[in-house]
């Protein structure tokens, strides 16, 4: 019989207003939001095969793939137009949706930030995010899939306690011009994590001879066949 005393599996919840369900773009697992350029990329560039170049692309790089697949993607709820002027110092936005999509931050709030004089703006998110007790969420730009128009500022929120809407500051990074970000554009990557897992101790020292030998063995095994990391590390989790 199943162990009924086992703790329930941790679950992240994305909640929206009833009238928005099925109208705004919905969150989805990051593994289901792979960028088109990555889907089209062949595992091996046959034109570069040589004795000095294995011609492997990032399609065979598990750390790169894992970054794309980790967590959840919060997409842009509705289409937004962004006009960048004055060498990035002016940003105008517009949309047709009946919810606020973008507002402005004040420049003094980021005084000294390396993005200045580009102004800080803020995307409005219409999903409330809830996590179990002790869990927070890291919010970052979608890894390995920049859109070239905007860049989200990273942040961490204790989503077990703050169960209200979280909006996302951003900078327009594109050259002057008019841009359209379509509904569903990957906007933010959401990575839930247990806060107590961040309390791990650290040690900084020189490696032992045994550790050096292990490092070299793994390096050689990896270079001998691109499947080592998948078989020995990732798939054992």
N, C-alpha and C positions, 0 to 999 in steps of 0.2 A: 504494500500500500504506500502511496506517496506520503512524504513527511509533511504533515499539515502545519508543523511548527516552524518550518523554514521561513526565513525572512522573505518578503516579496521582492521581486526583482526591481531594482531602481528604475524609475520611469520619469522622463521629461515630458511635460505637457505644454502645448501651445494652445492658448484660448483666445477666441476673438468674439466680438459682439455678434449676436445671432444674425443680424441683418448683413454682416460682412462675410459670413461663411459661404463659400462658393463664389464670392465676388472678388475678393482680394487674393493675390497669389499666396498659396499655402507653403509653409515650411516643408522641407523634404530631407531625407537622409543625404548627406554629402555624396555618398556613393552613387546616388541617382542623379547627381547634378554635374557629371563630368563634362568639362569643356569640349566643344566640338573639335578644336585643334588637336586635343589629346586623343580623341577617338580616331581621328584620321591618321595619326602618326604611326608609321610602321615600327615594329620592334627593332628592325635592323635596316640601316640605310645601305642598300646593296651597292650603291655607287661609291661608297667609301671603304669597302672591304680591301684590306691590304695586310701586309705582315706587321705593320706598326699601329694599325687602327682597327679595333674590333667592330667598329661601325654600329655599336649598340646605341639606341636612343633611350630617352628617359621612360619610354614605355616598359623597359625592363628594369627600371630603378624602383625597387619596392619602397624606400623611404619617400621618394617623390609621390608615388601612387598612394601611399598611406596618408600623406598630408592632404591629398585631394579627397580622400574617403573618410576622414575623421570628423565625427560630429554631425551637425545638421547645417543646412543652408537656409537662411532667412532671405527670401527673394524680395525684390522691390514690389510693393503691394499694387501699384498702379503706375502707368507710364508717366514719366517726368521729363520735361525739356529743360536743359541747362544752357544758358548763354554765358560764355566767358569773355570778358573784355579787359582792356587796359593792362595787357600782359598778366592776366590772372588776378588783378587786384579788384575786379568787379565781377560779381556772379549774380545773375538773375535767373529765377526759376519759374516754371509754370506747369500746370497740369489741369486736366478736365474733371478729375475725380472729385466727389463731394466730401472727401476727407482731406485734412491738411497733410501734405506730403513733405514739405521742406519749410524750415524756418531758419533764422540766423542766430548765431552767437555773437557776442561783442568781442572786438579785437583785443580789448584789455584782458580778457579771460585767458588768453594764450600769449601774453607779452613775452617776447624772446623765443617763441617757438620757431624752429628752422623753416617752417612753411610760410611764415610771414614774408612779404605783405599779402599773400593770398588769404582771404578772409575765411574764418571758420563758419560752417553751416551745419545744419542738422536735419537728417532724414527722420521723419516720424514713422515709427513702427506701430502697427495696429494689432500686434499679437502680445498677449501677456504670457510670460514664461514662468513655469513653476517646476521646481525640482524637489527631491526628498530632503529631509532634514540633514544638514551637514554638507549639502552639495551647492556649489556655485557654478557660474558659467563664465567662460572666457569668450569675449566677442572680438573677432579680428576680421580684417579683410579676407575674402576667400583665398585660401593659399594656392599659389601657383596658377591663378587665373585673374590677373588684373584686367580691368576693363579700359584703362587708359584715360578715363574721364574723371573719376572721383576715387578718393582713397579714404576709407573709414579709419577713424582713430580707434585703437584697441582699448578695451576696458574689461574689467571683471566686476560682476554683480552677484551678490548673495541672493540668488533667486529662490531660496527656500524661505527667506524673510521678506524680500522686496517683491511682492506679487502684484505689481502694477506695470504699466507700460514703460518700456525702456527705449529711448530714442538714441540715435547714433550720430555723433559729430563726424563731419567729413570735410575734406578739402577738395576743391576742383583742381585737378592736376593737368588738365588738357590745355593745349594752346588755345588762343582766342578763337572763338567760333561758336556755332550753335550745335548742340548735341541732343540726342534723344536716347534716354535709357528706358527700354521697354519694360512693361509689366513682366515680372518673372525673372528679371536680371538678377543673378546671384549678388547679394549685397553684403551679407555678413555671414561668417562661419561661426557657429555656436558650438563650443566644446565644453560639455559638462564635466566637472571634476569634483572629487571629494576633497574638502579643505584639509582634512587631517592627513591626506596623502602628500600635501605640500610641506609637512613638518619633518620630512626626512633629513637626517643629519648629513653633513658633508665632511669629506676628508681630502686634503690637498697634500700630495706627497709624490716621491719618485716611485716608479713601478719596480717590482721585484723581478729577478731573472725569470721566474715562472710566469709572471704576468706578461713580460716582454715576449716570451716564447709563445704564449697563447695569442697575443696580438698578431704576431707574425704568422702563426698558423692560420688564423681566421682570414688575414689579408690574402694569403696565398690560395686558400680554399675558395675565396670569393672570386679572385682573378682567374682561377682555373675553370670556373663554371658559374654563370650568372644566377643559377638557382640556389646557391648555398644559403643565402640569407632567408629566402622564402622557406626552405625546408628546415633549417636548423634554428631559426629564431622566430620569425613571424608566425609560422603555422603551428608552433608549439604553445602559443598563448592560449 
